[in-house]
Every structure is written in C-alpha cells, then in structure tokens.
Amino acid sequence: MALDFTPTDEQRMLVETVRTFMEKEIYPHERETERLGEVPLELGEQIKKRSKEYGLYAANMPAEVGGGGLDFLSVAMMDREIGKSTWGLCGWIGRPSEILNACEGEQRERYLLPTVRGERKEGFGLTEPNAGSDAMGIQTRAVRDGDDWIINGSKHFISAVRKPDYIILFVVTGQDETPRGLRKRITCFLVDVGTPGFEITRGPRPVSHRTYHNYQLSFSDVRVNKRQIMGEEGKGFDLAGSWLANTRLLVAANCCGKAERALQIATQWAATRKQFGQTIGKFQGVSFKLADMATELAAADLLTLHVAWKYMNGSMTNGDAAMAKVFASEMAQRVTDHAIQILGGMGLMDELPLEMLWRDTRIERIWDGTSEIQRHIISRELLRPHET
Ligand SMILES: Cc1cc2nc3c(=O)[nH]c(=O)nc-3n(C[C@H](O)[C@H](O)[C@H](O)COP(=O)(O)OP(=O)(O)OC[C@H]3O[C@@H](n4cnc5c(N)ncnc54)[C@H](O)[C@@H]3O)c2cc1C
C-alpha cells in the first residue's frame, strides 16, 4: 500500500459529518453539563439517537454485525473529531469495544449485537486497586465448579457514560509453568450486572472528563457459566493485547483533535486581543508559541496517521501505537497549556471550552497505559533484538 494520507471522498464526507454532528449535538451542551458535573440521561439518549440518525453509532464495528464497517484509518479520522470534546458527552456517540468482535455463538446475541444496536452498554474491567500499570498483578480470581466459574475480587476505575449492563472482565484462572517461571492464566469473562454477588458503585469524580462515570466493581462468589468466557480460557491477555494497541492509537487521534481545537481558540484570541496598543499575536512571545503548537500538532497528526496506516497493512507493532500515544498525549498537554497562557486569565474561565480541554488532556497520559509504560513498550522493542 502506498504511503498516501490524502483522505478519500468518503473519508472527507465522514469528517464533515462528524464535525457537523459535534457542532449541533455536542458543543452546545458542554458548558451546562460541565457545570452540572453530569450528562442527564435524557440528553445522553438524545445524542445516541441522533448519532444513529447520522450513521455514526458503532461506526467502528463490522457491517456484518450491524456496525458502520469503517476501516481503521477512517475510525482514527472520526476519533480525531470526537476528541475535540469530552467523553461524558462523546461516549454517547457510541464506539463499542472492538474486543467484542471475539464473541462467539450465543455471546453474539447476548452481548455483541445488542451493544452494536445501542441497547446494551459494556464496561472494560481490567484495572484493580492493587494492579494498574502492572496488569499481570490482578488478583480477581475465578475457580472452576463444573460448567461454572466462581468469581471473587474487585476492580476500580471502570469507566462508561452510564452504568454498564455487563463487564468484559479479566480474571486469574490459574497459573502455567513457563521457562521464565510461573505465569498467571488470565481469562476474559462477560459478566452481567445484576448477577448475584456482583456489586457496582460509582467511583470518585476525576478532574478530566468530569461527566464521564467510573465504577468500582466487587465480586463475591459470583457464579458465571463457561459459555461466558470470551475467547479461550487462559488467553484473555491475547485478546486484550490486540485491542489495547489500537485503542492507544485512538487516544492519539483524540489528542490531535483536542490540540487542534485549543490551537484554533488561541489563534483567534491572539489575532484579536489587544494589549500595549496591538494584538498580542504581534508579540513574538505569543506568535512563536502558536508556531510551536502548530508544528507539534502537525508532527503528532502525521505520526498517528502513519501508525494507523501501518495498522491497516498489518505492520503496526505495539511500540508504534505506544509512540503515537505518548507523543500525541504529551503534545496535547503542551498545546492546551500554551493555549491557556495565550488567553491569560480568560483561558481558565468556564465561559470557554479551553479549561475543559486542558483538564481532559491530563488523563490521556494515564489511561490506556501511562506515558512511562508506553516508553517501556517502545524501549523494549528497541532493545530486544540486541539481547543476548
Ligand atoms: C478516569 C479513569 C478511567 C479509567 N477507565 C478504565 C477502564 O474503563 N477500564 C480499566 O480497566 N481501567 C481504566 N482506567 C485505569 C487506567 O488504565 C490506569 O489508571 C492506568 O493504567 C494506570 O494505573 P494506576 O492508576 O493504577 O497507576 P500505577 O500503575 O499505580 O502507576 C503510578 C505511577 O507509577 C508509574 N509506574 C508504574 N510502573 C512503572 C514502571 N514499571 N516504570 C516506570 N513507571 C512506572 C506510572 O507510570 C505512574 O506514573 C481508568 C483510569 C481512570 C483514571
């Protein structure tokens, strides 16, 4: 495949559609919901309804399961636009976890298809109070009992726009002997909220994506059937691994969108705000900042597109996705911070979306693997061929 990022006509139309959607259905609700700290359920449902009308709901999922069937590059372009606002609102546009494509048999009717239709909502349950970056450190366990498994343990920081209907849950189901010592067997279960012994409660409110919920999960002798295992027993991390890399790339795309919106606000301000008898954009202290912001954004955009292109032709490595995430998320932090500086005090006021973009950007360096973990992934790939 030739290296050419010129959008196709379809991709251009898609981006235009998402932009119109954001302007009509998302931006007008930002200020009110940020102040409220909550997206009212009726508003969320309205965004979902409109998203379906625009053909955006589950656009990332394959057409044969009722999704939009977009290729990954197009999903990244869509996510760049969606990244311009906050997840509490944009989560309602509907981008189901692609990991659900691993559903088989009755799992498709029970989980995958209703999720693509927007009737059910999933949560992705990996992180635990004692296991964040060290995902292998999870302690939630499932023990076999005939055809069933009994789950005990807890999770936190499990996020969604509203209380999920079921959780894509990662638990320990044993251990294997390997040449490097004992290794936990991690299995992925689909666990319905409402199953006896499974409690779900709202977690604390984060400063980023203020209106996006996160939940604490507790499992006390929760009985699930073996038919609720997604993929193979003991192969949960193979599933999660393949999904996490493209999620990281979409975080990078989100960050480019955020940075672009912040840059637009800052540029407009610098071109009109006057101090000392002239517009502040005429001061090099301000204009050079704008130049650096635009340059860094262009570099992050290219890296993200390049890695998305590699994903499409099957050559993307985990290190590639990590590079895009770490570079774009750190770029977005600098760009939103400079933008605030250019607006001065006004940058911190909730009259404008800038302070929200600045706050929201902070989490992009943490969730889906912190910047430090991304650097581990990149450096491991660099060093591995030289190991003796
Ligand atoms: C709002 C929110 C929503 C989230 N949503 C979900 C979700 O839906 N599902 C889910 O499963 N998880 C979710 N997460 C969890 C998120 O992925 C974790 O917070 C993240 O992976 C970091 O884990 P931690 O917070 O436990 O930090 P820790 O792992 O405790 O890390 C603390 C610090 O130590 C550093 N560190 C750790 N190990 C190393 C190392 N080896 N080398 C160098 N530095 C290191 C980290 O980089 C970090 O700076 C969410 C988190 C938040 C805040």
The ligand as a Tripos MOL2 file, in Angstrom:
@<TRIPOS>MOLECULE
LIG
   53    58     1     0     0
SMALL
NO_CHARGES

@<TRIPOS>ATOM
      1 C1        -10.9750    8.1040   34.8120 C.3       1 LIG1
      2 C2        -10.3230    6.7910   34.5420 C.ar      1 LIG1
      3 C3        -10.9610    5.8610   33.7330 C.ar      1 LIG1
      4 C4        -10.3930    4.6080   33.5210 C.ar      1 LIG1
      5 N1        -11.0800    3.6590   32.7960 N.ar      1 LIG1
      6 C5        -10.6570    2.3740   32.8340 C.ar      1 LIG1
      7 C6        -11.4800    1.3250   32.3160 C.ar      1 LIG1
      8 O1        -12.5620    1.5630   31.7720 O.2       1 LIG1
      9 N2        -11.0340    0.0520   32.4360 N.ar      1 LIG1
     10 C7         -9.8540   -0.2640   33.0310 C.ar      1 LIG1
     11 O2         -9.5300   -1.4430   33.1210 O.2       1 LIG1
     12 N3         -9.0430    0.7070   33.5160 N.ar      1 LIG1
     13 C8         -9.4170    2.0140   33.4480 C.ar      1 LIG1
     14 N4         -8.6300    3.0110   33.9590 N.ar      1 LIG1
     15 C9         -7.3640    2.6430   34.6050 C.3       1 LIG1
     16 C10        -6.1310    3.1860   33.9090 C.3       1 LIG1
     17 O3         -5.8440    2.4620   32.7480 O.3       1 LIG1
     18 C11        -4.9970    3.1460   34.9600 C.3       1 LIG1
     19 O4         -5.2570    4.2380   35.8410 O.3       1 LIG1
     20 C12        -3.6230    3.2550   34.3700 C.3       1 LIG1
     21 O5         -3.3060    2.0830   33.6490 O.3       1 LIG1
     22 C13        -2.5540    3.4790   35.4430 C.3       1 LIG1
     23 O6         -2.7050    2.6240   36.5340 O.3       1 LIG1
     24 P1         -2.7270    3.2290   38.0250 P.3       1 LIG1
     25 O7         -3.6280    4.3970   38.0420 O.co2     1 LIG1
     26 O8         -3.0040    2.1230   38.9590 O.co2     1 LIG1
     27 O9         -1.2550    3.8050   38.2810 O.3       1 LIG1
     28 P2          0.0230    2.9410   38.7680 P.3       1 LIG1
     29 O10         0.1690    1.7370   37.9310 O.co2     1 LIG1
     30 O11        -0.0460    2.7840   40.2370 O.co2     1 LIG1
     31 O12         1.1960    3.9500   38.4040 O.3       1 LIG1
     32 C14         1.5320    5.0590   39.2290 C.3       1 LIG1
     33 C15         2.7490    5.7260   38.6000 C.3       1 LIG1
     34 O13         3.8500    4.8100   38.6020 O.3       1 LIG1
     35 C16         4.3650    4.7030   37.2930 C.3       1 LIG1
     36 N5          4.8550    3.3620   37.0360 N.ar      1 LIG1
     37 C17         4.2430    2.1870   37.3060 C.ar      1 LIG1
     38 N6          5.0100    1.1690   36.8980 N.ar      1 LIG1
     39 C18         6.1160    1.7120   36.3330 C.ar      1 LIG1
     40 C19         7.2740    1.1910   35.7040 C.ar      1 LIG1
     41 N7          7.4450   -0.1260   35.5380 N.pl3     1 LIG1
     42 N8          8.2130    2.0550   35.2560 N.ar      1 LIG1
     43 C20         8.0460    3.3990   35.3790 C.ar      1 LIG1
     44 N9          6.9580    3.9450   35.9670 N.ar      1 LIG1
     45 C21         6.0090    3.1190   36.4290 C.ar      1 LIG1
     46 C22         3.1760    5.0130   36.3800 C.3       1 LIG1
     47 O14         3.6110    5.3870   35.0850 O.3       1 LIG1
     48 C23         2.5170    6.1420   37.1480 C.3       1 LIG1
     49 O15         3.1920    7.3380   36.8700 O.3       1 LIG1
     50 C24        -9.1400    4.3000   34.1090 C.ar      1 LIG1
     51 C25        -8.4770    5.2660   34.8690 C.ar      1 LIG1
     52 C26        -9.0400    6.4840   35.1010 C.ar      1 LIG1
     53 C27        -8.3050    7.4810   35.9740 C.3       1 LIG1
@<TRIPOS>BOND
     1     1     2 1
     2     2     3 ar
     3     2    52 ar
     4     3     4 ar
     5     4     5 ar
     6     4    50 ar
     7     5     6 ar
     8     6     7 ar
     9     6    13 1
    10     7     8 2
    11     7     9 ar
    12     9    10 ar
    13    10    11 2
    14    10    12 ar
    15    12    13 ar
    16    13    14 ar
    17    14    15 1
    18    14    50 ar
    19    15    16 1
    20    16    17 1
    21    16    18 1
    22    18    19 1
    23    18    20 1
    24    20    21 1
    25    20    22 1
    26    22    23 1
    27    23    24 1
    28    24    25 2
    29    24    26 1
    30    24    27 1
    31    27    28 1
    32    28    29 2
    33    28    30 1
    34    28    31 1
    35    31    32 1
    36    32    33 1
    37    33    34 1
    38    33    48 1
    39    34    35 1
    40    35    36 1
    41    35    46 1
    42    36    37 ar
    43    36    45 ar
    44    37    38 ar
    45    38    39 ar
    46    39    40 ar
    47    39    45 ar
    48    40    41 1
    49    40    42 ar
    50    42    43 ar
    51    43    44 ar
    52    44    45 ar
    53    46    47 1
    54    46    48 1
    55    48    49 1
    56    50    51 ar
    57    51    52 ar
    58    52    53 1
@<TRIPOS>SUBSTRUCTURE
     1 LIG1         1 GROUP 0 **** ****
